[in-house]
């Protein structure tokens, strides 16, 4: 399949419009129609209904394959460019809100740094496609176990930090005075579903071998201050690394005592890192 046709198809399906896809891609509407017709002919199946413009069952299945395929192609291009190109000035670091450790701040160069806060799902793709030189991802894991990351490209990962996990509660919560909390005892509590700021509820369910962990409120941002304010106002509990949970106004951070898990941070890069990115990688790996 021609990747140009796949890109056109994904855009039409996303926008549900041939004319809007043509404007976004810089093609004529006729060219977009020809791309879709050529792809349908190649596959021997209709992919889109025309009025309204929605994927057919075959088109839905193609979408599941097309985006990972194109991401892998972009990653291959970026990997070759990284090897062939001279080291460039500056550094773009993609990170989650809770992955920037003191060691990372120390390792960053004094100038030329762009810090991009992205979701956990976006960071591996950003590094793979070259829109970020390095990535920092974090999550819940058993001590010394690696994180489970999406397989978007052959990326190199290094564990650079682990710290205890805390349950963040509002100051007046009945459990706020406990010396420690077990995750299994909180299955039916009110939780904040904040997958891009707090530790994801899906990871909490996996760590406790099941349980409801029903969200009372979903927060789709990446701002820690907003998250802690929601906890302080009683909208739900959150799991955070101890360093991020401690000292937030109107809240109490209680250590998670069971199961035995840690907040793990990993560094991602593609192939051999040179220039400023290489200096950061070497600095983090040689640190204490």
Residue, then its C-alpha position, 0 to 999 in steps of 0.5 A: x500500500x502506498x503510504x501517501x494514499x494511507x495518509x490521505x485516507x486517515x485524514x478523510x476519515x478523521x475529518x469526515x470530509x473530502x473537501x476539508x481533507x483536501x485543504x489540510x493536505x494541500x491537494x485538490x478535492x479531485x486528487x483526494x477522491x482519486x487517492x481513496x479510489x486507488x486505495x479501495x481498488x488496491x484492497x478490493x473493498x470499499x473503505x468509506x461511505x460517501x454521504x455521510x463520510x464514515x469508514x465502512x467495517x473494512x475501513x475501520x479495520x484499515x484505520x487500526x493498521x494504518x496509523x501504526x504503519x505510518x508511525x513506523x515509517x516516520x520513525x524509520x526516516x527519523x532514525x536514518x536522519x539521526x545517524x546520517x546528520x551532523x549533531x544539531x544545536x539544541x535539545x527537545x525533551x518530551x516529558x510527563x509532568x511527574x518525570x522531571x527529576x532533580x537529576x534531569x534538571x542538573x543534566x540539562x544544558x544551560x541553553x537551547x532546551x525546549x521542554x514539551x509536556x506530553x501525554x504518556x502515550x505521545x512521548x514514545x512516538x515523539x522520540x521515534x519520529x524525531x519531533x523530540x530528541x529525548x523522552x521521559x516517561x513514568x509509571x507504576x511498576x514493581x521495583x526494578x521492573x521496566x515500564x510497559x511502553x508501546x512498541x512504536x519503534x526500536x527505542x533505547x530505554x534506561x531506568x533513571x529513577x524510582x521513588x515511593x508512591x503516595x495516595x493524595x487525599x484531601x486534608x479532611x479525609x477520614x484516612x488522612x491520618x493513617x501512616x500508610x494505605x494499602x491499594x486494595x483497601x481503596x478499590x471502592x474509593x472515589x478516584x480522579x481519572x487523570x491518566x496524563x498527570x497522576x499514575x493511571x487508574x489502569x495501572x492501579x487496577x493491574x497492581x492490585x489484581x483487579x478492583x473497581x477504581x471507579x473515577x468520580x471525575x476525569x481530568x484530561x490535562x497535564x497540570x499538577x496544580x490543577x490535579x492537586x486542587x481537584x483532590x483538595x476540593x474532594x473530587x477524588x483521590x490520586x496516586x502520585x510519586x512522593x515528591x509530587x504529592x508532598x506539600x500540596x495545599x489542602x491535601x495529605x500524602x499518605x505512603x502506599x504500603x501495598x502492593x510493593x510498587x514504585x514510581x519509575x522514570x525511564x529515559x527514551x532515545x533513538x539509536x546513538x544520541x549525539x550533541x546535546x542529547x548525547x551529553x544529557x544521556x551520558x550525564x544521567x547514566x553516569x550519575x549517582 
